[in-house]
Amino acid sequence: MKIREIAASEITKTVRQLFMDCNYFIGNDIMTALENAKKTEVSPVGKSVLDQIIENDKIAAREELPLCQDTGMAVLFVEYGDKVVISDGSFDEAVNEGVRLAYTEGYLRKSVVRDPVFDRTNTKDNTPAIIHTKIVNGDKIKFTVGGKGFGSENMSAIKMLTPSYGVEGVKKFILDTVRAAGPNPCPPIVVGVGIGGTFERAAQLAKKATFRPIDQRNPDERYAALEAELLEKINKMGFGPAGLGGSTTALGLNIETSPTHIAGMPVAVNICCHAARHASAEI
């Protein structure tokens, strides 16, 4: 396979469009889940909230307006082909320019501050983006992106479990994290779970899990069954839409896993509100 050149401008153009699209258009997986939830929701107030969420998402798509005022930090999972070179610039700079253009030209809220502790000055263009890059075989670049709001991000957690906790310990930590979050992450939520790897790998997997469409189950039957069991238990907590009570606290729960050390079993939980935005493209 020959080396393929991709212009930095093409990367910028693609990233710009993806972030505008994911902030304006909710995915079919989420919209279908919301409509199904409205049919089964036991609370009249919950049904009303779901109606409003669905209508909001339709208006956002029709008018090309943000689904939520918190348009989030820009997060990208990139599968970068090992036969690709950038012909006229830097990959990171091209990605960040795409984010910059999306958030300025697309009238998306800029929420990034320059320093986390001492100089919390807004960068005014929502950069820098959080870029997770995996080198893969091939001559293409695949982007999966999302805008991660922090009302739900702040409810996330990680715990370094040891193998002695077993599957019951994993379940308890996930359910305890969601229960402690309560109504704060703006339910109905999507729960991403990362199990395995190292401290940072588990967190990355949990974030990646929130980007997986909620109508796609884990290919491992054991984890698919665990996803279904945990989702059922979360919806029995009763927080309901907007935290006002009901049977729809979560729309989906996805688990991603990785090999880990013999002495460890890290578990991370990343919570996302119903505006679970994600979009993908390949160039």
C-alpha positions as CSV (number, residue, x, y, z in Angstrom):
1,M,0.0,0.0,0.0
2,K,1.4,3.4,-1.0
3,I,1.8,6.4,1.2
4,R,-1.2,8.7,0.9
5,E,-1.1,12.4,1.3
6,I,-4.0,14.2,3.0
7,A,-4.1,18.0,3.1
8,A,-4.4,19.6,6.5
9,S,-7.2,21.7,5.1
10,E,-9.2,18.5,4.4
11,I,-8.8,17.5,8.1
12,T,-9.9,21.0,9.2
13,K,-12.9,20.9,6.9
14,T,-14.0,17.5,8.1
15,V,-13.6,18.2,11.9
16,R,-15.5,21.6,11.5
17,Q,-18.5,19.9,9.9
18,L,-18.5,17.0,12.4
19,F,-18.7,19.2,15.4
20,M,-21.4,21.4,13.9
21,D,-23.4,18.3,13.0
22,C,-23.1,16.5,16.3
23,N,-24.2,19.7,18.1
24,Y,-27.2,20.2,15.9
25,F,-28.4,16.7,15.1
26,I,-29.1,14.1,17.7
27,G,-28.2,10.5,16.6
28,N,-30.9,8.1,15.4
29,D,-30.0,5.8,18.3
30,I,-30.8,8.5,20.9
31,M,-33.9,9.7,19.2
32,T,-35.3,6.2,18.9
33,A,-34.5,5.5,22.5
34,L,-36.3,8.7,23.6
35,E,-39.4,7.9,21.6
36,N,-39.5,4.3,22.9
37,A,-39.0,5.6,26.5
38,K,-42.0,8.0,26.0
39,K,-44.2,5.0,25.3
40,T,-43.1,3.1,28.4
41,E,-42.5,5.9,30.9
42,V,-44.9,5.4,33.9
43,S,-44.8,8.9,35.1
44,P,-47.0,11.6,33.5
45,V,-44.4,14.2,34.4
46,G,-41.7,12.0,32.9
47,K,-43.7,11.6,29.7
48,S,-44.0,15.4,29.5
49,V,-40.3,15.9,30.0
50,L,-39.5,13.3,27.3
51,D,-41.9,15.1,24.9
52,Q,-40.1,18.3,25.5
53,I,-36.7,16.7,24.9
54,I,-37.8,15.2,21.7
55,E,-39.3,18.4,20.5
56,N,-36.2,20.3,21.4
57,D,-34.1,17.9,19.4
58,K,-36.3,18.3,16.4
59,I,-36.2,22.1,16.6
60,A,-32.4,21.9,16.9
61,A,-32.1,19.8,13.7
62,R,-34.6,21.9,11.8
63,E,-33.1,25.3,12.7
64,E,-29.5,24.0,13.0
65,L,-29.2,25.3,16.5
66,P,-27.3,23.6,19.4
67,L,-29.2,20.8,21.2
68,C,-28.0,22.1,24.5
69,Q,-26.4,25.4,25.7
70,D,-23.4,23.4,27.0
71,T,-21.8,22.4,23.7
72,G,-19.1,20.8,25.7
73,M,-15.4,20.1,25.3
74,A,-14.4,18.8,21.9
75,V,-13.3,15.1,22.2
76,L,-12.1,13.1,19.3
77,F,-11.3,9.4,18.9
78,V,-9.1,9.1,15.8
79,E,-8.1,6.0,13.9
80,Y,-5.0,7.2,12.0
81,G,-3.8,5.0,9.1
82,D,-0.1,4.3,9.1
83,K,0.2,5.0,5.4
84,V,-1.1,8.6,5.8
85,V,1.0,11.8,5.9
86,I,-0.2,15.3,6.2
87,S,0.9,17.2,3.2
88,D,0.9,20.8,4.3
89,G,0.7,21.2,8.1
90,S,0.3,19.6,11.5
91,F,-2.4,17.1,12.3
92,D,-3.1,18.5,15.8
93,E,-3.2,22.1,14.4
94,A,-5.5,21.0,11.6
95,V,-7.9,19.3,14.1
96,N,-7.9,22.3,16.5
97,E,-8.5,24.7,13.6
98,G,-11.6,22.6,12.7
99,V,-12.8,22.8,16.3
100,R,-12.1,26.6,16.3
101,L,-14.1,27.2,13.1
102,A,-17.0,25.0,14.3
103,Y,-17.4,26.7,17.6
104,T,-17.0,30.3,16.2
105,E,-18.8,30.0,12.9
106,G,-21.4,27.6,14.3
107,Y,-22.3,29.8,17.2
108,L,-21.5,27.1,19.7
109,R,-20.7,28.0,23.3
110,K,-17.0,28.3,24.1
111,S,-16.3,26.6,27.4
112,V,-12.6,25.9,27.6
113,V,-10.4,27.7,30.1
114,R,-6.6,28.1,29.6
115,D,-5.5,26.8,32.9
116,P,-7.5,24.5,35.3
117,V,-6.5,26.2,38.6
118,F,-4.8,29.6,38.5
119,D,-5.6,31.3,35.1
120,R,-9.2,30.2,34.2
121,T,-9.3,32.5,31.2
122,N,-11.6,31.4,28.4
123,T,-9.7,30.5,25.2
124,K,-12.6,31.9,23.3
125,D,-12.6,29.2,20.6
126,N,-13.1,26.0,22.6
127,T,-9.6,24.7,21.9
128,P,-7.5,22.8,22.6
129,A,-9.5,19.6,21.8
130,I,-9.0,16.3,23.6
131,I,-7.6,14.0,20.9
132,H,-7.2,10.2,21.4
133,T,-5.2,8.8,18.5
134,K,-4.8,5.1,17.6
135,I,-2.5,4.1,14.8
136,V,-4.1,1.5,12.5
137,N,-3.2,-0.2,9.3
138,G,-4.3,1.7,6.2
139,D,-4.4,4.9,4.3
140,K,-7.4,6.6,5.8
141,I,-8.3,8.6,8.9
142,K,-11.5,8.0,10.8
143,F,-12.9,10.5,13.2
144,T,-15.5,9.9,15.9
145,V,-16.2,13.1,17.7
146,G,-18.4,14.5,20.4
147,G,-19.0,17.6,22.5
148,K,-18.9,16.5,26.2
149,G,-20.9,18.7,28.6
150,F,-19.7,19.0,32.1
151,G,-22.9,18.8,34.0
152,S,-22.7,15.0,33.4
153,E,-18.9,14.8,33.1
154,N,-18.6,16.0,36.7
155,M,-20.6,13.0,37.9
156,S,-18.1,10.5,36.5
157,A,-15.8,8.4,38.6
158,I,-13.0,5.8,38.6
159,K,-12.0,3.2,41.1
160,M,-9.1,0.9,41.2
161,L,-10.8,-2.4,42.1
162,T,-8.7,-5.5,42.8
163,P,-9.8,-8.9,41.3
164,S,-11.2,-10.0,44.6
165,Y,-14.1,-7.6,44.1
166,G,-15.4,-9.8,41.2
167,V,-18.3,-9.0,39.0
168,E,-20.5,-8.1,42.0
169,G,-18.0,-5.4,43.0
170,V,-18.0,-4.0,39.5
171,K,-21.8,-3.8,39.5
172,K,-21.9,-2.1,42.9
173,F,-19.4,0.6,41.9
174,I,-21.2,1.4,38.7
175,L,-24.7,1.5,40.4
176,D,-23.3,3.5,43.4
177,T,-21.8,6.1,41.0
178,V,-25.1,6.5,39.1
179,R,-27.1,6.6,42.4
180,A,-24.7,9.3,43.8
181,A,-25.1,11.3,40.6
182,G,-28.9,11.3,41.0
183,P,-30.6,14.1,39.0
184,N,-27.4,16.1,38.5
185,P,-26.4,14.8,35.1
186,C,-29.7,15.8,33.5
187,P,-31.3,12.3,33.0
188,P,-32.2,10.4,31.0
189,I,-28.5,9.6,30.8
190,V,-26.1,7.4,28.8
191,V,-23.6,5.5,31.0
192,G,-20.2,4.6,29.6
193,V,-18.2,2.0,31.5
194,G,-14.5,1.2,31.0
195,I,-13.1,-1.9,32.6
196,G,-9.5,-3.0,32.6
197,G,-6.2,-1.6,31.3
198,T,-4.6,0.9,33.6
199,F,-5.9,4.0,35.5
200,E,-5.9,6.2,32.4
201,R,-7.0,3.4,30.0
202,A,-10.1,2.6,32.0
203,A,-11.2,6.3,31.8
204,Q,-10.5,6.5,28.1
205,L,-12.6,3.3,27.5
206,A,-15.5,4.7,29.6
207,K,-15.5,7.9,27.4
208,K,-15.3,5.8,24.2
209,A,-18.2,3.7,25.5
210,T,-20.5,6.8,25.5
211,F,-19.6,7.4,21.9
212,R,-20.8,3.9,20.8
213,P,-24.4,4.0,19.6
214,I,-26.7,2.7,22.4
215,D,-28.4,0.3,20.0
216,Q,-25.2,-1.6,19.5
217,R,-24.5,-4.2,22.2
218,N,-21.1,-5.4,23.3
219,P,-20.1,-8.3,21.0
220,D,-19.2,-10.4,24.1
221,E,-22.4,-12.0,25.3
222,R,-21.3,-11.8,28.9
223,Y,-20.8,-8.1,28.8
224,A,-23.9,-7.6,26.7
225,A,-25.9,-9.3,29.4
226,L,-24.2,-7.1,32.1
227,E,-25.1,-4.0,30.1
228,A,-28.8,-5.0,30.0
229,E,-28.8,-6.0,33.7
230,L,-27.2,-2.7,34.9
231,L,-29.5,-0.6,32.6
232,E,-32.6,-2.3,34.1
233,K,-31.3,-1.7,37.7
234,I,-30.5,2.0,37.0
235,N,-34.0,2.6,35.6
236,K,-35.5,1.1,38.7
237,M,-33.7,3.8,40.8
238,G,-36.6,6.1,40.0
239,F,-34.8,9.4,39.2
240,G,-36.6,9.6,35.9
241,P,-36.5,12.3,33.2
242,A,-34.9,15.6,34.4
243,G,-34.8,13.9,37.9
244,L,-38.5,14.5,38.4
245,G,-39.3,10.8,38.9
246,G,-40.1,8.0,36.6
247,S,-38.9,4.8,35.0
248,T,-36.5,6.4,32.5
249,T,-33.3,7.3,34.3
250,A,-31.0,6.0,31.6
251,L,-31.4,5.4,27.8
252,G,-28.4,3.1,27.5
253,L,-25.3,1.7,29.1
254,N,-22.3,0.6,27.2
255,I,-19.2,-1.3,28.4
256,E,-15.8,-1.4,26.8
257,T,-13.0,-3.6,28.2
258,S,-9.3,-4.1,27.9
259,P,-6.7,-6.6,29.1
260,T,-5.3,-5.6,32.5
261,H,-2.7,-6.5,35.1
262,I,-3.1,-9.7,37.2
263,A,-3.4,-7.5,40.4
264,G,-5.9,-5.0,39.1
265,M,-9.5,-4.5,37.8
266,P,-9.9,-0.7,37.1
267,V,-13.4,0.5,36.6
268,A,-14.4,3.9,35.2
269,V,-17.9,5.3,34.8
270,N,-18.4,8.2,32.4
271,I,-21.9,9.7,32.5
272,C,-23.5,11.6,29.6
273,C,-26.8,13.5,29.6
274,H,-29.5,12.7,27.0
275,A,-27.7,15.1,24.6
276,A,-25.2,12.2,23.9
277,R,-23.7,13.8,20.8
278,H,-21.4,11.9,18.5
279,A,-20.6,12.0,14.7
280,S,-18.2,10.1,12.5
281,A,-16.5,10.5,9.2
282,E,-13.6,8.9,7.3
283,I,-11.3,10.6,4.8
